[in-house]
Amino acid sequence: MAYMIETWDKPGSLELRAQLRAAHLEYLDANKSLLIACGAKLDDAGNPCGGGVYIVDVDSRQSAQRFIEADPFAQGGLFERVSIQRWRKAYVDGRRMI
């Protein structure tokens, strides 16, 4: 099952995000088999705007929760809020999935 995880950073935490980024990327690489897509949210100028989106293929909401809680961004206290929602793969990489 696919889940979309959206995160919102705590205000004023850009420096903390930068400090945790290397460990976060290592975590994502170690778990790339679960990732359909992920990335930071950006403003129109391409600057970070405080959060990210992950689309993960896991067996349950609890697994999605465990995945995001193990992320160094979460463990380092970066997130103000996290939302987890089931997601239907309609199109991925330009291919129809349903």
KESEBA-161409 format. One record per residue (C-alpha): residue in one letter; chain; z negated, x, y. Coordinates in pm, 1 decimal. Example, Ala and Ser with C-alpha at 12.3 -4.5 7.8 and 13.67 -1.06 7.14 Angstrom:
// KESEBA-161409
<pt><code>a</code><unit>A</unit><w>-780.0</w><u>1230.0</u><v>-450.0</v></pt>
<pt><code>s</code><unit>A</unit><w>-714.0</w><u>1367.0</u><v>-106.0</v></pt>
//
This chain:
// KESEBA-161409
<pt><code>m</code><unit>A</unit><w>0.0</w><u>0.0</u><v>0.0</v></pt>
<pt><code>a</code><unit>A</unit><w>71.6</w><u>116.8</u><v>348.5</v></pt>
<pt><code>y</code><unit>A</unit><w>-185.2</w><u>105.6</u><v>627.1</v></pt>
<pt><code>m</code><unit>A</unit><w>-142.3</w><u>176.6</u><v>996.1</v></pt>
<pt><code>i</code><unit>A</unit><w>-437.0</w><u>357.9</u><v>1150.4</v></pt>
<pt><code>e</code><unit>A</unit><w>-446.9</w><u>366.3</u><v>1529.4</v></pt>
<pt><code>t</code><unit>A</unit><w>-699.6</w><u>580.4</u><v>1711.2</v></pt>
<pt><code>w</code><unit>A</unit><w>-820.3</w><u>595.1</u><v>2070.4</v></pt>
<pt><code>d</code><unit>A</unit><w>-985.4</w><u>911.8</u><v>2199.5</v></pt>
<pt><code>k</code><unit>A</unit><w>-1307.5</w><u>905.4</u><v>2398.2</v></pt>
<pt><code>p</code><unit>A</unit><w>-1239.9</w><u>935.8</u><v>2773.4</v></pt>
<pt><code>g</code><unit>A</unit><w>-1224.7</w><u>1291.4</u><v>2902.0</v></pt>
<pt><code>s</code><unit>A</unit><w>-1185.7</w><u>1444.8</u><v>2556.0</v></pt>
<pt><code>l</code><unit>A</unit><w>-857.7</w><u>1634.1</u><v>2594.0</v></pt>
<pt><code>e</code><unit>A</unit><w>-1037.0</w><u>1969.8</u><v>2558.9</v></pt>
<pt><code>l</code><unit>A</unit><w>-1213.9</w><u>1851.4</u><v>2240.7</v></pt>
<pt><code>r</code><unit>A</unit><w>-877.5</w><u>1736.8</u><v>2100.4</v></pt>
<pt><code>a</code><unit>A</unit><w>-734.5</w><u>2083.2</u><v>2166.2</v></pt>
<pt><code>q</code><unit>A</unit><w>-1033.8</w><u>2251.9</u><v>1998.5</v></pt>
<pt><code>l</code><unit>A</unit><w>-1001.4</w><u>2038.6</u><v>1684.4</v></pt>
<pt><code>r</code><unit>A</unit><w>-620.5</w><u>2037.0</u><v>1663.8</v></pt>
<pt><code>a</code><unit>A</unit><w>-572.7</w><u>2331.7</u><v>1423.0</v></pt>
<pt><code>a</code><unit>A</unit><w>-820.5</w><u>2189.9</u><v>1170.1</v></pt>
<pt><code>h</code><unit>A</unit><w>-663.8</w><u>1844.0</u><v>1212.7</v></pt>
<pt><code>l</code><unit>A</unit><w>-315.3</w><u>1980.9</u><v>1136.5</v></pt>
<pt><code>e</code><unit>A</unit><w>-447.8</w><u>2165.8</u><v>830.3</v></pt>
<pt><code>y</code><unit>A</unit><w>-604.2</w><u>1839.5</u><v>709.5</v></pt>
<pt><code>l</code><unit>A</unit><w>-276.2</w><u>1653.3</u><v>755.8</v></pt>
<pt><code>d</code><unit>A</unit><w>-85.5</w><u>1924.2</u><v>571.2</v></pt>
<pt><code>a</code><unit>A</unit><w>-333.5</w><u>1911.1</u><v>282.6</v></pt>
<pt><code>n</code><unit>A</unit><w>-284.1</w><u>1532.7</u><v>264.6</v></pt>
<pt><code>k</code><unit>A</unit><w>87.7</w><u>1509.0</u><v>342.3</v></pt>
<pt><code>s</code><unit>A</unit><w>153.9</w><u>1323.1</u><v>16.7</v></pt>
<pt><code>l</code><unit>A</unit><w>-30.4</w><u>1024.8</u><v>171.0</v></pt>
<pt><code>l</code><unit>A</unit><w>155.1</w><u>1031.6</u><v>503.7</v></pt>
<pt><code>i</code><unit>A</unit><w>450.6</w><u>807.5</u><v>574.6</v></pt>
<pt><code>a</code><unit>A</unit><w>433.2</w><u>906.6</u><v>942.3</v></pt>
<pt><code>c</code><unit>A</unit><w>179.7</w><u>1016.2</u><v>1199.3</v></pt>
<pt><code>g</code><unit>A</unit><w>158.3</w><u>1155.3</u><v>1548.5</v></pt>
<pt><code>a</code><unit>A</unit><w>-12.2</w><u>1152.1</u><v>1886.3</v></pt>
<pt><code>k</code><unit>A</unit><w>44.8</w><u>876.4</u><v>2138.7</v></pt>
<pt><code>l</code><unit>A</unit><w>217.0</w><u>1007.2</u><v>2452.8</v></pt>
<pt><code>d</code><unit>A</unit><w>283.8</w><u>876.6</u><v>2800.8</v></pt>
<pt><code>d</code><unit>A</unit><w>640.9</w><u>844.8</u><v>2932.9</v></pt>
<pt><code>a</code><unit>A</unit><w>633.8</w><u>1206.2</u><v>3055.2</v></pt>
<pt><code>g</code><unit>A</unit><w>540.3</w><u>1331.0</u><v>2706.6</v></pt>
<pt><code>n</code><unit>A</unit><w>176.9</w><u>1407.0</u><v>2784.5</v></pt>
<pt><code>p</code><unit>A</unit><w>-103.1</w><u>1315.1</u><v>2542.2</v></pt>
<pt><code>c</code><unit>A</unit><w>-258.9</w><u>982.8</u><v>2634.5</v></pt>
<pt><code>g</code><unit>A</unit><w>-560.8</w><u>986.2</u><v>2409.9</v></pt>
<pt><code>g</code><unit>A</unit><w>-506.3</w><u>881.7</u><v>2053.5</v></pt>
<pt><code>g</code><unit>A</unit><w>-269.4</w><u>866.0</u><v>1762.6</v></pt>
<pt><code>v</code><unit>A</unit><w>-103.6</w><u>659.4</u><v>1492.6</v></pt>
<pt><code>y</code><unit>A</unit><w>-107.3</w><u>733.4</u><v>1121.8</v></pt>
<pt><code>i</code><unit>A</unit><w>86.0</w><u>538.3</u><v>860.2</v></pt>
<pt><code>v</code><unit>A</unit><w>-60.5</w><u>619.9</u><v>521.2</v></pt>
<pt><code>d</code><unit>A</unit><w>23.3</w><u>516.7</u><v>167.2</v></pt>
<pt><code>v</code><unit>A</unit><w>-311.8</w><u>458.8</u><v>-5.3</v></pt>
<pt><code>d</code><unit>A</unit><w>-444.7</w><u>207.6</u><v>-256.6</v></pt>
<pt><code>s</code><unit>A</unit><w>-690.5</w><u>18.3</u><v>-33.7</v></pt>
<pt><code>r</code><unit>A</unit><w>-838.2</w><u>-30.5</u><v>311.4</v></pt>
<pt><code>q</code><unit>A</unit><w>-1139.8</w><u>167.4</u><v>191.7</v></pt>
<pt><code>s</code><unit>A</unit><w>-910.9</w><u>459.9</u><v>106.1</v></pt>
<pt><code>a</code><unit>A</unit><w>-755.3</w><u>439.7</u><v>452.7</v></pt>
<pt><code>q</code><unit>A</unit><w>-1105.7</w><u>437.7</u><v>602.4</v></pt>
<pt><code>r</code><unit>A</unit><w>-1206.2</w><u>742.8</u><v>397.2</v></pt>
<pt><code>f</code><unit>A</unit><w>-884.3</w><u>919.3</u><v>499.4</v></pt>
<pt><code>i</code><unit>A</unit><w>-946.5</w><u>879.3</u><v>872.7</v></pt>
<pt><code>e</code><unit>A</unit><w>-1319.6</w><u>953.2</u><v>845.3</v></pt>
<pt><code>a</code><unit>A</unit><w>-1238.3</w><u>1286.9</u><v>677.0</v></pt>
<pt><code>d</code><unit>A</unit><w>-998.9</w><u>1389.7</u><v>955.6</v></pt>
<pt><code>p</code><unit>A</unit><w>-1148.4</w><u>1672.3</u><v>1165.1</v></pt>
<pt><code>f</code><unit>A</unit><w>-1071.3</w><u>1466.6</u><v>1477.3</v></pt>
<pt><code>a</code><unit>A</unit><w>-1305.1</w><u>1194.0</u><v>1348.3</v></pt>
<pt><code>q</code><unit>A</unit><w>-1566.0</w><u>1435.3</u><v>1217.2</v></pt>
<pt><code>g</code><unit>A</unit><w>-1563.4</w><u>1619.6</u><v>1549.2</v></pt>
<pt><code>g</code><unit>A</unit><w>-1641.6</w><u>1301.0</u><v>1741.8</v></pt>
<pt><code>l</code><unit>A</unit><w>-1305.0</w><u>1263.5</u><v>1917.2</v></pt>
<pt><code>f</code><unit>A</unit><w>-1244.5</w><u>895.2</u><v>1851.6</v></pt>
<pt><code>e</code><unit>A</unit><w>-1384.4</w><u>614.9</u><v>2062.3</v></pt>
<pt><code>r</code><unit>A</unit><w>-1220.4</w><u>349.1</u><v>1846.4</v></pt>
<pt><code>v</code><unit>A</unit><w>-1020.6</w><u>323.1</u><v>1523.0</v></pt>
<pt><code>s</code><unit>A</unit><w>-815.2</w><u>28.0</u><v>1398.6</v></pt>
<pt><code>i</code><unit>A</unit><w>-688.2</w><u>-4.8</u><v>1040.2</v></pt>
<pt><code>q</code><unit>A</unit><w>-423.7</w><u>-264.9</u><v>954.4</v></pt>
<pt><code>r</code><unit>A</unit><w>-202.8</w><u>-327.0</u><v>649.4</v></pt>
<pt><code>w</code><unit>A</unit><w>156.5</w><u>-238.0</u><v>727.7</v></pt>
<pt><code>r</code><unit>A</unit><w>482.6</w><u>-346.9</u><v>563.9</v></pt>
<pt><code>k</code><unit>A</unit><w>752.3</w><u>-85.2</u><v>518.0</v></pt>
<pt><code>a</code><unit>A</unit><w>1058.3</w><u>-274.9</u><v>642.7</v></pt>
<pt><code>y</code><unit>A</unit><w>1260.0</w><u>30.3</u><v>750.2</v></pt>
<pt><code>v</code><unit>A</unit><w>1173.3</w><u>396.6</u><v>699.0</v></pt>
<pt><code>d</code><unit>A</unit><w>1408.1</w><u>676.2</u><v>809.6</v></pt>
<pt><code>g</code><unit>A</unit><w>1679.0</w><u>419.6</u><v>880.1</v></pt>
<pt><code>r</code><unit>A</unit><w>1663.1</w><u>275.4</u><v>527.7</v></pt>
<pt><code>r</code><unit>A</unit><w>1572.8</w><u>-83.6</u><v>452.7</v></pt>
<pt><code>m</code><unit>A</unit><w>1267.8</w><u>-100.4</u><v>226.1</v></pt>
<pt><code>i</code><unit>A</unit><w>1244.4</w><u>-477.9</u><v>169.8</v></pt>
//
